[in-house]
Amino acid sequence: MTDHHPLLSGYAVWLEPAESHRATLRSLVNRLAEEQPPALRFEPHVTLYHPVALDRPLDAVVASLRSLASHVKGQLRLELLPAQGGQHYYQSVLAPVVPDEALLALRAAAEASWGPIEKPYFAHLSLLYGDLDHERRAGIARGVNELRALPKALELDSVVLVRAVGRADEWEVVHREALG
């Protein structure tokens, strides 16, 4: 693995796991990062939308985020598939999420607020960012699955606006809004 960290520049909108899952998932993400230096730690999340342009007024972005959060009645509960190796640095190891009607409606509302994204939406729980070869990614995913480290369903309780500028360890949460 090289020390190549693609730099991002924009706001990211994440769905954050409920407290019942957050600590366990954070521990898993941190352990995987420690085992794969120079991988970086990050908060567990499912990306709903990226990027929101940084030149948009922050108060308008937060207002849209609040509107998104109000579309959901309580927590989202999504089926989580087994971990797998991904194809990109920011999707090195992940667990796909089965996109249900509520998640897809939330994504559509995000695109209505900030514009359509050309790439198809691939809902997933990020587990490891890194510049690893395919075999290594697959091996790490296999290890996660053998440990049964992931829940079968993921409860998400908030939508989070993250200023994703630079490396993952430089990103900062700008606003958090409870769903519902």
N, C-alpha and C positions, 0 to 999 in steps of 0.2 A: 504494500500500500504506500502511496506517496503522500506527501503532506499538502495535497491540493484540496483547498476548500473553496468551491465556487462561491462568489460573493453575491448576495441578493440585495435588492434595493426596492422596497415597497412595503406596504402594510400587508400582513397576512391575517386572514380571519380563520381562527381555529375553533373547533368544538373541543371542550375540555372534559376529560373524564370526571365523573362524580368522585367525591372524596373516598367512597367505598372502594374505588379502583385506583385512584391517583397515586397513593404511596407505593403500592405494589408495582405499578407500571413504571413509576419514576425510578425505583430501585433496579428494575430490569434494564431500563434504558441506560442508567448510569453504569451498571455492571458490564453491559455490552460495550459501552464506550471505553471503559477501563481496560477491557480485554483486547481492544483493537486500536491502540494508539496510532496516530494522533486524532482519532475520532473525538468529536465534541459531544458534550452533554446537552440535552434540551428537555423541555417539559413534554410529557406525553400529550398527544393531541391527534385529532383528525382534522386535516386542513379542509375547510369549507370553500375558501376562495383565496386566490393569490394571482397577481398582485393588485392591490388597490394603490393607485398612484400617490406618491408622497406629497404632490403639490395640491391635492384636494384639501380643502379646509378641514382640520381635525374635528371641529364641532359638527360638521355635516356628516363626516364618516361615522362618528359616534352616534349621531341621531339615526343613521341608517342601521347601525348595529343594534340599537335598542329596538327598532322596528322589526328587525330579523328575529330577535329574541322573543318578541311578543307573538310571533307566528306559531310558536310551540307551546303546547299546554303541558308544563312540567318537564321532566327529563325525557331525553330521547333514549330509547333502548334499541341498540343495533346488534345484529348477529355479527360475530367476529369469526373470520375463517382462519385456518392455520397460517402461521408465519411462512413467508417465502422470501427468496432473494428478489430484489428489484433490478431495474435497468439503469437507474440514475443515482448520482451522489446522494441526493436528498430522499431517495427511496431504496437505499442499499438493502435493508432488511425491514420488512413491514408485514402487517397482518391486514389483508383486505377486509373491508366492511361490506356487508350485503346492503346495498342502498335501498331503503324502503321508501314508501311514498312521502313520509314526513321529511326525510333527509333530502330527497330530490326536490321537494317543494321549497325547502330552505335554500338549496343551491340556486333554484330558479329565481327566488327573491333576491339573492345576492347578485346574480347576474343582472336582474332588473335595476338594482341600485347602482352597480359599478360597471356594467357592460359585460357582454358575452366574452367567454374565453374560448379560443379556437380549439384547444385540445379537449377531448372527451374527459369528463369528470371521473377520476379514479379514487374513490373513497377508500382510505386506508389509515390504519394506526401506524405511525412511524415508530420504528424500534431502534434503528441505527443509521446514521449518516456516515458515509465513508467511501473512499476510492478503493474498492476491493474488487478482485476478479470474481467472475460468476461462480466458480466452485466454492470460494470462501464464503460468499453471501449465502449460497445454498446450504453449506455446512453449518453456518451460524443459525439459520432458520430451522434447520433440522434439530439442532441442539435445543432451541427454544421450545419446539414442539415436543421433544422427548421429555423435557422438564415439566411439561404441562403448565407453563408459566403464564399462559393467557386465559382469561375468562372466555366462556362460550358466547356471552353477550356482554356488550359494553354499554354502560350507562353514562350518558353525557349530560352535564347539568348547567353548562354555561358556554357562552360564545365570547371569544377573547380576540381583541385587536392587538396584534403584535407588530411593532416597528421592526421589520426584518431587513436590516441594513448591515452589510458586512457578513462576518462569520456568525454561525449559530450561537456562539458564546457571547456575541455582542448584541443579540436581539433583546428587545425589551417589551414587556406587556404595557400597553398604553391604556387599555380599558378592558374591564371584565363585566359582563352582563349575565345575570341568571336567566335561564330559559323559562318561559312561561309568564 
